[in-house]
Amino acid sequence: MSDRQEFSSQNSISNKNKKIIILYIAITIALTWLLQFMPMILGLDIENTSISSFDFASLFFGIGGVIPTLVGIIFVFVFYTKDGIKDFLKRCFVPNKACVLAILISLVLICAEVFVTQMISRGLGAEKLGFEGLKLIAQNPLYFFYFLFWGIISGPFSEEFGWRGFLTDRLYRKEKLLQASLFIGFIWGIWHLPLYFYPAQIQHDWFMINPLLGLLFIVSCMSAALVYMTIYVIAKRKVFPIFFLHMFKNIILTGAMIYPFSDTYSVVVVFVEIAMDVLFYVIFTRMPFYKKALEQTVESDYLK
């Protein structure tokens, strides 16, 4: 193949990749917004609607929440080669040794963010954290599996096969990881738009306190995406530890493990999360073990 033919082939693949990325984002956002806005269109009661509620509105809410994963899996099976499908499944379900380190780093980061957030909140006069989730587990260890189940399906499994398993894979270029992370984070942030209209969701609380605080959630998604990409690289393109990172953020940082938390905490956490996520990215992407993992990570294109 001549240089001109090779360039033309690579350019064709790039254009095809861009079209698939745009199509994935458009379908994912459109379907999620349609489903999660549907209860409001139908006039259903959404006062207490969440992923773990059992009202009729939660059916639309829940299905809308799994669209990133559903569309991502469909796209993998439609657009990927057989080797690409195998690679996708291995990245999601077969951990390597690096995944253990990635999960531990994720847990330490989230616990540190909780600690810093609460220290600042206490300094501003906030109450202590309730830790009701941890107390329930201490009383009955079986609750651990209850929280693990809801923690895994409410974000990690419903989203990450798509955001990290498919979309990150399509955008993964070693020299453009920062741009890819911020782009994915922005899309991820605006995808949550319907949650601002559900009173039981923290995005609604933030927007009611101050619209600018609500909009900062999108910035926090962009900063979080930097962490997700860093963990993705450390684990050598494995999605498996991302499930845990997402779960830690959901059930520890602003979830059942520390609930109830003060209104002050719920505001301060947005700023702390953004600052510490960016700091994490700056520090860890300069560490030798990260650079080594990045060198060992292969850019694969499994499009048909």
C-alpha positions, -999 to 999 in steps of 0.1 A, spaced: 0 0 0 14 35 -9 17 63 16 -12 81 -1 -34 50 1 -25 44 37 -33 80 46 -66 78 28 -75 46 46 -66 61 80 -86 92 72 -116 71 63 -114 52 95 -111 84 115 -141 99 97 -161 67 104 -150 68 141 -162 104 144 -196 96 129 -200 66 153 -190 88 183 -215 115 173 -242 89 167 -236 73 201 -238 106 219 -269 118 201 -288 86 206 -278 82 243 -287 117 252 -319 118 232 -332 85 246 -323 93 282 -339 127 281 -370 114 264 -375 86 290 -366 106 321 -386 136 311 -416 114 303 -430 112 339 -432 150 339 -449 151 305 -474 125 317 -479 144 350 -467 116 372 -457 121 409 -419 124 409 -414 137 444 -396 107 457 -385 91 424 -350 76 424 -332 44 412 -343 25 444 -379 38 445 -409 17 433 -433 43 419 -444 42 382 -422 72 374 -391 52 385 -396 29 356 -389 57 331 -362 70 354 -344 37 357 -346 27 320 -333 62 311 -304 57 334 -292 25 317 -292 40 281 -254 47 280 -247 11 287 -274 -3 265 -265 18 235 -228 12 241 -232 -26 241 -253 -24 210 -227 -3 192 -199 -27 202 -218 -57 187 -228 -37 156 -196 -18 148 -168 -39 163 -150 -69 149 -151 -103 168 -117 -95 183 -131 -61 193 -161 -76 211 -138 -101 229 -115 -72 240 -145 -52 252 -158 -81 273 -123 -87 288 -118 -51 296 -152 -50 315 -152 -84 332 -116 -98 335 -95 -78 359 -57 -78 358 -32 -71 387 -32 -34 380 -70 -33 387 -63 -40 424 -41 -10 427 -65 11 407 -94 2 430 -74 9 461 -63 43 448 -99 51 439 -111 42 474 -84 63 491 -92 93 469 -129 92 477 -123 87 514 -99 117 513 -125 138 496 -151 129 523 -126 138 550 -116 171 535 -153 180 527 -164 172 563 -135 191 579 -144 222 560 -181 217 567 -174 213 604 -154 245 603 -184 262 589 -206 249 617 -221 218 601 -232 187 620 -214 154 621 -219 128 593 -246 102 601 -228 71 587 -262 53 587 -251 29 560 -220 18 579 -240 15 611 -265 -8 593 -237 -30 580 -222 -31 615 -255 -43 629 -262 -67 600 -233 -76 576 -259 -87 550 -266 -50 544 -231 -49 527 -245 -69 498 -276 -47 497 -255 -15 493 -231 -33 469 -260 -43 447 -276 -8 445 -241 8 444 -231 -13 413 -263 -10 393 -270 27 400 -243 42 379 -214 17 373 -233 -10 354 -260 14 340 -234 38 326 -198 27 324 -201 0 297 -210 30 275 -190 60 288 -158 41 295 -162 8 278 -172 22 244 -169 60 242 -135 63 260 -122 34 238 -133 53 207 -116 85 219 -85 69 234 -54 86 219 -24 88 242 -14 123 232 -50 136 236 -62 121 269 -68 154 286 -90 167 258 -109 133 256 -114 133 293 -129 168 294 -151 161 264 -165 129 279 -170 147 312 -190 175 296 -212 151 277 -216 130 309 -226 162 328 -253 174 304 -266 139 301 -278 143 337 -300 172 328 -334 155 338 -321 148 373 -323 186 380 -361 182 379 -364 152 403 -367 165 440 -350 133 454 -318 139 434 -289 159 447 -286 178 414 -321 192 421 -310 203 456 -279 221 442 -299 239 416 -325 250 441 -297 264 464 -281 283 435 -284 277 398 -246 283 394 -240 255 420 -262 233 399 -242 241 368 -210 233 387 -221 197 387 -212 196 350 -177 209 359 -175 182 386 -183 156 359 -154 170 338 -130 169 367 -142 134 377 -136 123 341 -99 132 346 -98 107 375 -117 81 355 -92 84 326 -63 82 350 -76 50 366 -84 37 331 -47 41 321 -34 27 354 -55 -4 349 -43 -6 313 -77 1 296 -97 -20 320 -132 -8 328 -135 -32 358 -120 -8 384 -141 21 370 -172 3 382 -158 5 418 -147 42 414 -181 52 403 -197 31 431 -174 48 457 -184 82 445 -221 73 446 -224 55 479 -195 71 499 -189 106 488 -226 116 486 -244 84 494 -257 59 520 -224 52 537 -222 87 552 -259 97 552 -274 118 566 -250 147 558 -256 184 563 -267 210 537 -233 226 542 -216 193 533 -237 189 501 -225 223 489 -189 221 500 -185 186 484 -189 201 449 -159 224 453 -138 199 471 -144 172 445 -134 194 416 -103 207 434 -91 172 446 -99 155 413 -78 180 393 -50 177 419 -52 139 416 -49 141 379 -19 165 380 0 144 405 -7 109 393 -2 116 356 34 126 365 42 94 384 65 68 369 41 39 373 14 59 354 38 67 326 48 31 324 12 19 322 5 45 295 35 32 275 22 -3 278 -13 6 268 -21 -2 232 -43 21 211 -66 -5 194 -92 2 167 -116 -27 163 -141 -11 140 -153 -33 112 
